[in-house]
Amino acid sequence: MEFRWNEWNLELIAEHGVRPEEAERVVENATRPFPMQPEKGKYLVWGRGDGSRLLQVVHLLDADGTVYVIHSRELTEREKHRYRRMGQR
């Protein structure tokens, strides 16, 4: 899986304390029901970043299938609870 990083998206995820490697791991290891498509062209994935950290990653797919991350942050407590209820660990 190929990812496209530039100054804009690197700075954006860094504001939320997320490293590119973490965001990539979440997307690469997505399991059902992820990725979800909340809007046309945007994909949302929840998953494990570093250690026990649970992250949300929103990304686009370029025409060639390259992943372009546009947002990433740690899940809220409510989202973590929901994620665990989905059977995710």
C-alpha positions as CSV (number, residue, x, y, z in Angstrom):
1,M,0.0,0.0,0.0
2,E,1.4,3.3,-1.1
3,F,1.0,6.5,1.0
4,R,1.5,10.1,-0.1
5,W,2.8,12.5,2.5
6,N,3.5,16.2,2.1
7,E,4.1,19.2,4.5
8,W,0.3,19.8,4.8
9,N,-0.9,16.4,6.0
10,L,2.3,15.7,8.0
11,E,1.7,19.0,10.0
12,L,-2.0,18.2,10.3
13,I,-1.6,14.8,12.0
14,A,1.3,16.1,14.1
15,E,-1.1,18.6,15.6
16,H,-2.9,15.6,17.1
17,G,0.3,13.8,18.1
18,V,0.1,11.2,15.4
19,R,3.1,10.0,13.5
20,P,2.9,9.0,9.8
21,E,3.9,5.4,10.7
22,E,1.0,5.1,13.1
23,A,-1.6,6.4,10.6
24,E,-0.2,4.0,8.0
25,R,-0.4,1.1,10.4
26,V,-4.1,1.8,11.2
27,V,-5.0,2.0,7.5
28,E,-3.0,-1.1,6.5
29,N,-4.4,-3.2,9.3
30,A,-8.1,-2.2,8.9
31,T,-10.6,-4.9,9.6
32,R,-14.3,-5.1,9.1
33,P,-16.3,-2.9,9.4
34,F,-13.5,-0.6,8.3
35,P,-12.8,1.3,6.2
36,M,-16.2,3.1,6.3
37,Q,-17.1,5.7,3.7
38,P,-18.8,8.6,5.6
39,E,-18.7,10.8,2.5
40,K,-18.1,10.1,-1.1
41,G,-14.4,9.8,-1.7
42,K,-13.4,9.8,2.0
43,Y,-12.6,6.7,4.0
44,L,-12.6,6.4,7.8
45,V,-10.6,3.8,9.8
46,W,-10.3,3.1,13.5
47,G,-7.5,1.0,14.8
48,R,-4.4,0.6,16.9
49,G,-1.5,3.0,16.6
50,D,1.5,2.8,18.9
51,G,1.0,0.5,22.0
52,S,-2.6,0.6,23.1
53,R,-3.4,3.9,21.5
54,L,-6.6,3.8,19.4
55,L,-6.7,6.2,16.4
56,Q,-9.0,7.5,13.8
57,V,-7.6,8.0,10.3
58,V,-9.5,9.7,7.5
59,H,-8.0,9.4,4.0
60,L,-8.7,9.7,0.3
61,L,-7.6,7.3,-2.4
62,D,-5.8,8.9,-5.4
63,A,-6.7,7.7,-8.9
64,D,-3.7,5.3,-8.8
65,G,-4.8,3.9,-5.4
66,T,-2.3,5.9,-3.3
67,V,-3.6,6.7,0.2
68,Y,-3.6,10.4,1.1
69,V,-4.3,10.9,4.9
70,I,-6.3,14.1,5.5
71,H,-7.0,13.7,9.3
72,S,-5.9,11.5,12.2
73,R,-6.4,11.7,16.0
74,E,-6.8,9.6,19.0
75,L,-10.3,8.1,19.6
76,T,-12.5,9.7,22.3
77,E,-13.4,7.6,25.3
78,R,-16.9,7.1,23.8
79,E,-15.4,6.0,20.5
80,K,-13.0,3.6,22.3
81,H,-16.0,2.0,24.0
82,R,-17.9,1.7,20.7
83,Y,-14.8,0.2,19.0
84,R,-14.4,-2.4,21.7
85,R,-18.1,-3.3,21.5
86,M,-17.6,-4.0,17.8
87,G,-15.3,-6.8,18.9
88,Q,-12.1,-5.0,18.1
89,R,-9.2,-5.3,20.5
